[in-house]
């Protein structure tokens, strides 16, 4: 969900353009959203700071007219399936209970039991095999690969999960190394040696120093290049061809599916004002393998195939569990990785934002 500053900036811009004090310059604006989903990200922010960044706190929110949807179209096919069992038919209502914190644990309200309609695994390899079990027969089909994903709550497990799935795909790897540098290299070379720079990461904004790719991998773009053609941060691609200095990619999802991108290495910054090394730049392909992505990145997307949820690290922010569980169209497509003998997980909901 976007920060309230975004909509307030648009409001001020329209007022200036139209030379009026009316909201949005008197223009009709359509907004869509679900407050059960993940709220705006405030790095290091407290609960109060996250809530104050929500559009609900903006004075503009009181001027909105509300139209509420009543049917979950993602599960329309499930309701029309005569073979669907009762537990599967109740899954949409279970999701609403999760999103609105109506489902609470016995001892601690935040710790809830996961539904028996989903499958459970206790090792990361078993989870990958369950979600991508026909990958050797379908690894050359980008549409098949794109419909499957493993979601994590944090960035930390992504490299491990992507490596496990990458090893399941036939063919050799091609490795691309970045060129890392800092400002005033002559004076900072001793303070910041190359080995140290190569190990730096910055969440999802900075590509890895070492990219290990195969021709059929699904990758995600990490920066906006050409919005009109769909080449934006978060877009997913299949790799069609690799050379020493160029990657030839093809969009695999959305309204821009099929569009191609010839991608060179680019200078990338950490995108964080608090990054410990000033003037750090990494020249690398601005992509990341995305057989596994974070729940935050998955918001707004649907996956028609199987999905896996890595809940070894429990959810820690509002709406994460709701978003993760609602990315698929059928509960039987969900497999959850939990700690052994643990079928409970944390569901964080801020009731204030739902009122």
C-alpha positions in Angstrom: 0.0 0.0 0.0 1.3 3.5 -0.9 2.3 6.1 1.7 -0.1 8.9 2.4 2.5 11.3 1.1 2.0 10.0 -2.4 -1.7 10.8 -2.7 -1.2 14.2 -0.9 1.5 15.1 -3.4 -0.8 14.3 -6.3 -3.5 16.4 -4.6 -1.2 19.4 -4.3 0.0 19.0 -7.9 -3.6 19.0 -9.3 -4.5 22.0 -7.1 -1.6 23.9 -8.5 -2.3 22.9 -12.1 -6.0 23.8 -11.9 -5.4 26.9 -9.7 -8.1 25.9 -7.2 -8.3 24.8 -3.6 -10.7 21.9 -4.4 -9.3 18.4 -3.7 -7.3 17.1 -6.6 -8.1 20.2 -8.5 -11.8 19.2 -8.8 -10.8 16.1 -10.7 -12.4 12.7 -10.2 -9.9 10.2 -8.8 -10.4 6.5 -8.3 -8.4 4.7 -5.6 -8.4 1.0 -4.8 -7.0 -0.9 -1.9 -7.5 -3.4 0.9 -6.5 -2.3 4.5 -6.1 -6.0 5.4 -3.0 -6.1 3.3 0.5 -4.8 4.2 0.6 -1.1 5.2 3.2 1.4 3.9 6.8 0.4 4.8 8.5 2.8 7.3 12.1 1.7 7.8 12.7 1.3 11.5 9.3 2.8 12.2 7.1 2.1 15.2 3.5 1.0 15.1 2.3 4.6 15.5 4.6 5.8 12.7 3.3 3.0 10.3 -0.3 3.9 11.1 0.4 7.6 10.6 1.8 6.8 7.1 -1.5 5.1 6.1 -3.8 7.0 3.7 -6.6 6.5 6.2 -5.0 9.2 8.4 -4.9 11.7 5.5 -7.6 14.5 5.6 -8.3 13.5 2.0 -9.7 10.1 3.1 -12.7 11.8 4.8 -13.7 13.2 1.4 -13.8 9.8 -0.3 -17.0 8.0 -1.3 -16.6 4.2 -0.6 -17.7 1.3 -2.8 -17.1 -2.1 -1.1 -16.6 -5.3 -3.1 -18.6 -8.2 -1.9 -17.2 -11.2 -3.9 -13.7 -12.6 -4.0 -13.1 -13.1 -7.7 -9.9 -15.0 -7.1 -12.0 -17.9 -5.7 -14.9 -17.7 -8.2 -13.8 -20.9 -9.9 -13.6 -22.6 -6.5 -17.2 -21.8 -5.7 -18.3 -23.1 -9.1 -16.5 -26.4 -8.7 -19.0 -29.1 -7.7 -16.2 -31.3 -6.4 -14.9 -28.7 -4.0 -15.1 -29.9 -0.3 -16.5 -27.9 2.5 -13.1 -26.9 3.9 -12.0 -25.6 0.6 -15.2 -23.6 0.2 -14.7 -22.1 3.6 -11.1 -20.9 2.7 -12.2 -17.4 1.5 -14.0 -16.8 4.8 -10.9 -18.1 6.7 -8.8 -15.5 4.8 -11.1 -12.7 5.9 -10.9 -14.0 9.5 -7.1 -13.8 9.3 -7.1 -10.3 7.7 -9.5 -8.9 10.3 -8.0 -10.7 13.3 -11.3 -12.6 14.0 -9.3 -15.8 14.3 -7.4 -15.8 17.5 -5.3 -18.2 19.4 -6.3 -19.8 22.8 -3.3 -18.5 24.8 -2.1 -15.6 22.7 -4.5 -13.9 20.3 -1.7 -13.3 17.7 -0.7 -17.0 17.5 -3.2 -18.9 15.4 -3.6 -22.4 14.1 -3.1 -23.0 10.4 -5.9 -24.7 8.5 -5.7 -28.4 7.8 -6.7 -27.8 4.1 -3.1 -26.8 3.4 -0.1 -29.1 3.3 2.9 -28.9 5.6 6.6 -29.6 5.2 9.5 -29.3 7.6 12.6 -28.9 5.3 13.3 -26.3 2.7 14.1 -28.9 0.0 10.8 -30.8 0.6 9.0 -27.5 0.2 10.8 -26.7 -3.1 10.1 -30.2 -4.5 6.4 -30.0 -3.5 5.9 -26.6 -5.2 8.1 -27.3 -8.3 7.8 -31.1 -8.5 7.4 -31.3 -12.3 10.2 -28.8 -13.0 12.4 -31.1 -15.0 9.6 -31.6 -17.5 8.5 -27.9 -17.5 11.7 -25.9 -16.9 11.6 -24.5 -20.4 8.1 -23.1 -20.0 8.2 -19.6 -18.5 4.4 -19.6 -18.0 4.6 -22.7 -15.9 7.5 -21.4 -13.8 5.8 -18.0 -13.3 2.7 -19.6 -11.8 4.7 -21.1 -8.9 6.5 -19.3 -6.2 7.8 -19.6 -2.6 7.0 -16.7 -0.3 9.2 -15.6 2.6 8.6 -13.0 5.3 12.2 -11.8 5.2 15.0 -11.4 2.6 17.4 -13.7 4.4 16.1 -17.1 3.2 15.7 -16.0 -0.5 19.2 -16.9 -1.6 19.0 -20.4 -0.1 15.5 -21.1 -1.6 16.5 -19.8 -5.1 19.6 -21.9 -5.1 17.8 -25.1 -4.2 15.3 -24.5 -7.0 18.0 -23.4 -9.5 19.9 -26.7 -8.9 16.7 -28.6 -9.8 16.8 -27.1 -13.3 19.0 -28.9 -15.8 21.9 -27.0 -17.5 25.0 -25.2 -16.5 25.2 -21.9 -14.5 26.6 -18.7 -16.0 28.1 -16.5 -13.3 28.2 -12.6 -13.5 30.3 -10.6 -11.0 29.7 -7.0 -10.2 32.1 -4.1 -10.1 31.8 -2.3 -6.8 33.3 1.0 -5.9 33.0 3.9 -3.5 33.7 7.6 -3.8 37.4 8.7 -3.6 38.7 5.2 -4.2 42.3 6.3 -3.8 41.8 7.3 -0.2 39.1 4.8 0.7 40.7 1.6 -0.7 42.3 0.7 2.6 39.1 1.5 4.7 36.8 -0.4 2.3 38.6 -3.3 0.6 37.0 -4.9 -2.4 36.2 -8.1 -0.6 34.1 -6.2 1.9 32.2 -4.2 -0.8 31.4 -7.5 -2.6 29.7 -8.8 0.5 27.4 -5.8 1.0 23.6 -6.2 0.6 20.8 -3.6 0.9 17.5 -5.5 1.0 15.7 -5.7 -2.3 17.2 -2.6 -3.8 20.7 -3.8 -4.6 21.5 -6.8 -6.9 23.9 -9.4 -5.5 27.6 -9.2 -6.3 27.5 -12.7 -7.8 24.6 -13.6 -10.1 24.3 -17.3 -11.0 21.9 -17.7 -13.8 20.6 -20.3 -16.3 18.9 -19.6 -19.6 15.3 -20.4 -18.4 15.5 -18.7 -15.0 12.7 -16.4 -13.9 14.1 -13.1 -12.7 12.7 -9.8 -11.2 13.7 -6.3 -12.2 14.9 -4.1 -9.4 14.5 -0.7 -10.9 12.1 1.3 -13.1 13.3 1.5 -16.8 10.4 1.9 -19.1 6.9 2.0 -17.4 5.0 2.3 -20.6 6.4 -1.0 -21.8 6.0 -2.7 -18.4 9.7 -2.6 -17.5 9.3 -1.6 -13.9 10.5 -2.5 -10.4 8.9 -5.9 -9.6 8.3 -7.0 -13.2 9.1 -10.7 -13.8 10.9 -12.0 -16.8 12.1 -15.3 -18.4 15.7 -15.3 -19.6 15.9 -16.0 -23.3 19.6 -15.4 -24.0 22.7 -14.5 -22.1 25.9 -12.9 -23.4 28.9 -11.5 -21.5 27.5 -8.0 -21.2 23.7 -8.4 -22.1 20.7 -10.3 -20.9 17.8 -10.8 -23.3 14.6 -11.0 -21.2 10.9 -11.4 -21.9 8.0 -10.3 -19.6 6.1 -13.3 -18.3 3.1 -11.7 -16.4 0.6 -8.9 -16.6 -0.8 -6.8 -19.4 2.7 -6.4 -20.9 3.4 -10.1 -21.2 5.6 -10.9 -24.1 7.4 -7.6 -24.2 11.2 -8.0 -24.5 14.0 -6.2 -22.8 17.7 -6.1 -23.7 19.4 -5.4 -20.3 23.0 -4.2 -19.8 24.9 -3.9 -16.5 24.0 -0.6 -14.8 25.3 1.4 -11.8 23.0 0.6 -8.8 22.9 2.3 -5.4 21.6 0.9 -2.1 18.6 3.3 -2.2 19.0 3.9 1.6 20.2 7.2 3.0 21.4 5.4 6.1 23.6 3.0 4.2 26.9 2.8 6.2 29.2 3.4 3.2 28.6 6.8 1.4 28.9 6.9 -2.3 28.7 3.1 -2.8 27.9 2.0 -6.3 27.5 -1.6 -7.7 27.6 -2.0 -11.5 25.6 -5.2 -12.1 22.5 -6.4 -13.9 19.6 -4.9 -11.8 17.8 -8.2 -11.4 17.3 -11.0 -8.9 16.3 -14.6 -9.3 12.6 -14.9 -8.2 11.6 -18.5 -7.7 11.3 -17.2 -4.2 10.2 -13.6 -3.2 9.2 -11.8 -0.1 5.5 -11.4 0.8 5.8 -7.7 0.4 6.9 -8.1 -3.2 4.1 -10.6 -3.9 1.4 -8.1 -2.8 -1.0 -7.4 -5.7 0.0 -10.5 -7.7 -1.8 -13.8 -8.2 -0.2 -17.2 -8.9 -2.3 -19.8 -10.7 -0.2 -22.7 -9.6 1.3 -23.9 -6.4 2.7 -21.6 -3.8 4.9 -22.3 -0.8 5.1 -20.2 2.4 8.3 -20.3 4.4 7.1 -19.5 7.9 10.3 -20.5 9.7 10.5 -16.7 10.4 7.1 -15.7 11.6 5.2 -12.7 10.2 6.1 -9.5 11.9 4.0 -6.7 10.3 0.3 -6.0 9.6 -1.3 -8.1 6.8 1.7 -10.3 5.9 0.0 -13.6 6.6 -3.2 -12.5 4.9 -1.3 -11.5 1.8 0.7 -14.7 1.7 -2.3 -17.0 2.1 -4.4 -15.1 -0.5 -2.0 -15.3 -3.4 -3.4 -18.5 -4.8 -6.8 -19.6 -6.2 -7.3 -22.8 -4.2 -6.2 -23.9 -0.7 -4.9 -27.2 -2.0 -2.2 -25.2 -3.9 -0.7 -24.0 -0.6 2.2 -25.7 1.1 3.6 -24.2 4.3 7.1 -24.7 5.7 7.0 -24.5 9.5 9.3 -25.5 12.3 8.9 -29.2 13.2 5.7 -30.1 15.2 4.6 -26.4 15.0 1.3 -25.8 13.1 0.9 -22.3 14.6 2.1 -19.0 13.3 1.9 -15.3 14.2 -0.8 -13.2 12.6 -0.1 -9.4 13.1 -3.1 -7.2 12.6 -3.5 -3.5 13.6 -7.3 -3.2 14.4 -7.1 0.6 14.3 -6.6 0.6 10.5 -9.7 -1.6 10.0 -12.1 0.5 11.9 
